[in-house]
Every structure is written in C-alpha cells, then in structure tokens.
Amino acid sequence: MTEQTKKRSLPPVMTLTERAAARLGRLYEGSEKGKVLRITVGTRGCSGHSYEMNFVTELQPGDEIVKDKGQCLYIDRKATLFLIGTVMDYEVKELESGFTFTNPNEKGRCGCGESFFV
C-alpha cells in the first residue's frame, strides 16, 4: 500500500462513559434482556434533529455495531455522520435521570434542550 492509498483511521462513532455502560448493563440484564439499544437521529424539535433511542431485538440493514466498555449498541446508518465522536453518558439529577450525549458535531441546541442542529 502506498502512502496515498493508506486509509486514515476514523474516530469511533460513539463511546460510552463508565456510568452509561453500567446503566446499559443493568438494562440488558433486567427489563431489556435480549434487546440492544439502537440510536437514531430524527427530525423534530425547534432545531431540527433529536436523539432517538429504542431497544430492538435485531440489527437493521446497514446499522453500525458499537462495542465499548463491555456493552453493545447499534447506530442507524443514517445517523452515523451526525454522531461521529459522540460520548454517551448517564446522568442522575434530582428530578430526572437519563442518557445524555456530548456531540462535537452539534453547532447548537434549542432553548428547551430537546433538539440540536449541526
């Protein structure tokens, strides 16, 4: 392979924090046993895009498989370009808890925080 034809390595589509991996592990062992979290990017909200998560029993054609910290999740092929380099965390706050995303591709979020734009 010549210097010009070498492929450059890309960052992972998504990585998990320890908290996100632990929470996914608990879900996979409990109420979501036999399923895998699938992440897509939908079009909705003030800013145009939103993260959508569903537990599924099978891989969809074109889905990317992400394995990190002992856990597995699927990424919709259409969402890949929106998510490259994203870190998924699990936060517990006083009145709510849930998965959060730190996405280097986001250029901004709407005022309510439910949607983003790139």
Secondary structure as GFF3:
##gff-version 3
##sequence-region A 1 118
A	DSSP	beta_strand	14	16	.	.	.	ID=ss1
A	DSSP	alpha_helix	18	29	.	.	.	ID=ss2
A	DSSP	beta_strand	36	42	.	.	.	ID=ss3
A	DSSP	beta_strand	50	56	.	.	.	ID=ss4
A	DSSP	beta_strand	64	68	.	.	.	ID=ss5
A	DSSP	beta_strand	71	75	.	.	.	ID=ss6
A	DSSP	three_ten_helix	77	79	.	.	.	ID=ss7
A	DSSP	alpha_helix	80	83	.	.	.	ID=ss8
A	DSSP	beta_strand	86	92	.	.	.	ID=ss9
A	DSSP	beta_strand	97	102	.	.	.	ID=ss10
A	DSSP	beta_strand	108	109	.	.	.	ID=ss11
A	DSSP	beta_strand	116	117	.	.	.	ID=ss12
###
